[in-house]
Amino acid sequence: MGQASSQVAASEHSAAKPIGMLVAAVGVVYGDIGTSPLYTLKEVFSGGYGVPVNHDGVLGILALIFWSLIWVVSIKYMMFVLRADNQGEGGIMALTALARRAAAGHAKLRTLLVVCGLIGAALFYGDSMITPAISVLSAIEGLGLAFEGIDHWVVPLSLIVLVALFLIQRHGTARIGILFGPIMVTWFLVLGALGVYGISQHPEVLQAMNPVWGVRFFMVHPGMGIAILGAVVLALTGAEALYADMGHFGRKPIARAWFILVLPALVLNYFGQGALLLGDPEAARNPFYLLAPSWALIPLVGLSTLATVIASQAVISGAFSLTRQAIQLGYIPRMHIQHTSSAEQGQIYIGAVNWALMVGVILLVLGFESSGALASAYGVAVTGTMLMTTILVSAVMLLLWKWPPILAVPVLLGFLLVDGLYFAANVPKIIQGGAFPVIAGIVLFVLMTTWKRGKQLLVERMDEGGLPLPIFISSIRVQPPHRVQGTAVFLSARPDAVPHALLHNLLHNQVLHEQVVLLTVVYEDIPRVPPQRRFAVDSYGEGFFRVILHFGFTDEPDVPEALKLCHLDDLNFSPMRTTYFLSRETVIASKLEGMARWRETLFAFMLKNANGNLRFFNLPLNRVIELGTQVEM
């Protein structure tokens, strides 16, 4: 899952060798879904679902896994979802921006689609905590098969690996990221080799490629059929990464890696584990590790641990990227974003997100203690995000692409039916232990909607006492104040009103600068805004200018750098002549019409602790003056 390690420009895409791009895509994109064989069949047959470990049961489950990989990943994501790119960018927030644009003329539908996107994003954060926990636990559990009496060390060792992973995040992943591709290619080759070894023992397992076995399983076990999808879906965890990481590699390398290496390796390994179960039903306690020869067990545990760390890294990096997009789109308070690479824009680190994820992962490992127990919590967030993605893609296909309904609707209904069945199968997990990602998702959804609505109300409250710009300039002509040298830049959320910081400065200091720039930063529903469209300026006379800077949701909002694009003779943004004036609002919850009192209090707390404009816009520390004001919500 996750938008991991590198931001590669389109020109670099074309220049890179196809094999290099394929290897890189394998390393970054497929870590999550690539480690699913560690626990999927183990959970199916040992997770309390009651699936018989016999010929029909094994072939039925393998048929469900095989055709799920074909329908959900190969057809839905590869053929349709990957085409829903937002200027090359993917992921649930990029798709939400695209769907919001598609429904521009339908206010209620637009709101509904935004809500779906926020739900998907909120569930993704829950998944970002579960993926590292279940992946590393399942890898370390292999030691229990190699050494007797070491089971009680699984949790401590897992915690050591996971805490170390979070501690190195601040240093960036550029160096270790170079190794991701070759290690994951080796991992998939080993998966395929183990699968071939198992299949050679019982070739009849290949019959499971016939979908009839899956249909027969549902007919023979009607009550168990839907419920078992809650375990089968573990084979699909990480499918969202195919779309989320599209901006890093492009659609073709991701698709080629899937069909050339990843899909064959996964299918071979699942069928190899199935063949093992046909010969030894007792192997259901851990079919992945028991498929390997005894001499290969220790090296396999080491390789599995590396693969799960890479999978976890992708999800953590994805959480950083998703957070940055959500900040730019106005759904999350501003946070300090640290760039860990001077060459790659996608290499970022957000401390607040990193430590929150680490605490969540530690609690999950200590609370569930095994990958089998965690599997009961896994799936709710994954299927929820997949369902939201399908809904958003449906809107894009019908409203933006204008696909003929007679062609698009049947396909979309098929996607919604399958995603709906998988989600319904995971709903009972909420009671069985899956409440954690749901609760985390609800909390994050409330935080995001409260922040968005609170910012809207704050602007409205500020506008109530605002002064229209033309009236203010007219008053300046009538009673001109004392002017001082230099350029004053006042940041304002509204381009048609006088910033409160300007009014406060004039009221208290009784002066204006020679050039007064009223600056508004606008975020577009596209990933990047080209330099030629970054800057728009209007002159109002009397030394007043209205400047609007346009950024995309993956752009770095460096205001001083952007202002260098202005080449007007009347404006001088040299560092020693320019002073930035900021307004910091303190919100006071009140009985005025707006949000519920508790949400107003929550918004006030979030606003107080949000990262200020100074850092976020990369303003020079010694050229900023901040003026405060109180606002009743």
JOTABEL-V610415 format. One record per helix or strand of 2 or more residues. SS is the DSSP state (H for helix, E for strand). FROM is the first residue (numbers start at 0). TO is the last residue. If there is no record, write none. Layout:
((SS,FROM,TO) (SS,FROM,TO))
//
This chain:
((H,9,14) (H,17,28) (H,30,33) (H,35,37) (H,39,45) (H,54,82) (H,91,101) (H,106,139) (H,142,145) (H,150,166) (H,168,170) (H,173,200) (H,202,208) (H,211,219) (H,221,235) (H,239,243) (H,245,248) (H,250,278) (H,280,284) (H,286,289) (H,293,327) (E,337,338) (E,347,348) (H,350,367) (H,370,374) (H,379,399) (H,404,426) (H,428,463) (H,468,477) (E,481,490) (H,499,508) (E,510,522) (H,530,532) (E,534,540) (E,543,550) (H,558,562) (E,577,587) (H,596,608) (H,612,615) (H,620,622) (E,623,631))
//
